[in-house]
Amino acid sequence: MSEQRQSGKKKSKPKPAPVINPAVVWGVRIAVAAIVAVLLGFAWQEYQVKQAFSTTNEAWQTALRSKSENADLTKSEFNKIPVKGNPVIASDKAGPNSFAAATVDTFTWKGRTRTYAVKVYFGLGNDPPVELVEVVGNGPENQSR
């Protein structure tokens, strides 16, 4: 049978390509571009939240490291360090801990998919010293005293 096909004079014509309406093609392109733009917007927002958290945390860690062993970073000096982004700030009494902290301020940066938080422990007094800056949650494990 294959010999008959090869020797036969009939050759099958290729099927014509299906005709696609150009309006449909542009509609699909626009829909894909809109979806990509929305996803890029979400990714950009997450990046901004992470950068605000990282920049603020690094500034706090640098301020703590720059103080000598005998000099403490006080709350008034700590409050002068600029905070990036718009974190939610919650103050509370510090629970039982291994250092002399009386109060704790929790700074929380919230994105669409991740939350970054830093706890700042303060000691006793009118202008209490910063005892510890602790990263909690999804942030990098970075602690400093």
N, C-alpha and C positions, 0 to 999 in steps of 0.2 A: 504494500500500500504506500509506503514511503517512496518507492521508486516511481509510482504513478504521480505523486504530488510533485516530485522533483522534475519529472519529464513532462508533466502536464503544462499546458500553456496558460492556465489560469493562475494568476497570482493575486493574493488577497491585498486589497488596498488598506493602507493604515487608516485606523479610525480617526476621524477629525477630533481635535481637542475640544473639550466642552467649552462652550462660550460662557464666560463669567461676566456678569454685569459689573462695569467699573464702579458704579455707585456702591455696590455691596463691598467691593474691595476697599474703597476709601472708608466706608463705615467701619469695617473691621480694623483698619489701621488706626482710625481715630479712637475706637474703643480700647485697643491695646495701648495706645499712647496715654490715654486717660488713666488706665489702671497702673501703668508704670509711673506716671506722675504722682498718683496718690501714694503708691508704695515708697517712692523716693521722698515724699513729704514726711511720711512716718519715720523713715530711716534718718532723715535729717533732724527731726525732733528728738529722736533717741540719742543721736550723736551730741546734740546741744546739751541735753540733760547730763549725759556722761561727762562731757567736757566741763560743765559747770561744777559738778561734783569733784572731779579730779583736780581742777585748778584750785578750788577752795581748800580741799583737803591738803594739797601740796603746800599751799601758803601757810596753813596752820602747822603742818609738820616742820616746815622750815623755820617758822617763828619759835617753835619749841626747841629745835636743835640749836638755834642761834643763842639762846639763853645759856649762861654758864651754870654750873652745878649749884652755886650758891644763890643765884638770882632766879626768881620764879617769874613766869609769864602770868601777869594778873588778868583778871576778868576785864578791867578797863582797857588794858593794852590789847587783849584778845578781841574785844569788840571793835577795835579800830581796823582790824584786818578785813578787807572787803570780801563779801560773800557773793559769789556769782550765781546767777539764775534766781529762781524763786523757791527756795526750800520751805517746807512747812517746819516751823520751830515749835518744839514742845519742851517745857521745863517741868522737872519733877524732882522729888527728893531721891537721892541715890540710895539704893538698897544696900544690903550688907556687901562690903567689898574689902579687898585687901589693901586699900590705900585710903588716905584720909579725905575722902570725897563726901561732901554734904549734899550737893545738888548735881543734877545732870541735865544738860540741854541736848535734845536730839534734833538734828537737822536732817530732813528727809527730802530728797529730790525724787519726784515721781515722773516716770516716762509712761508710754503706753504699754510697754511690756516688762520693764524693769524698774525697780525701786532701789535707790542708793541712800544709805543712811550713815551718819556719823554721830557718835555720842561723845560729848565733851563733859568730862567730870571736873567739878570745881570743889575746892576745899572750903574751909571755914573762914569767916571774917567779913569785914565790910567790903573789901576789894579782894576776894578770894583768889588764890593761885589756881592755875589750870593744872590738874593732877594727871589727866590722861585724855588723849584724843584717840578714840577707838572706832574703826570702820566696822560696820555691821551689815549684814545682808549680802547683796550681790557684788558689792565693791571688792576691791583687792584687799587681801588680808594684810593690813598695815597698821601697826600700833606704835605709839611713841609715848614715852613718859618724859 
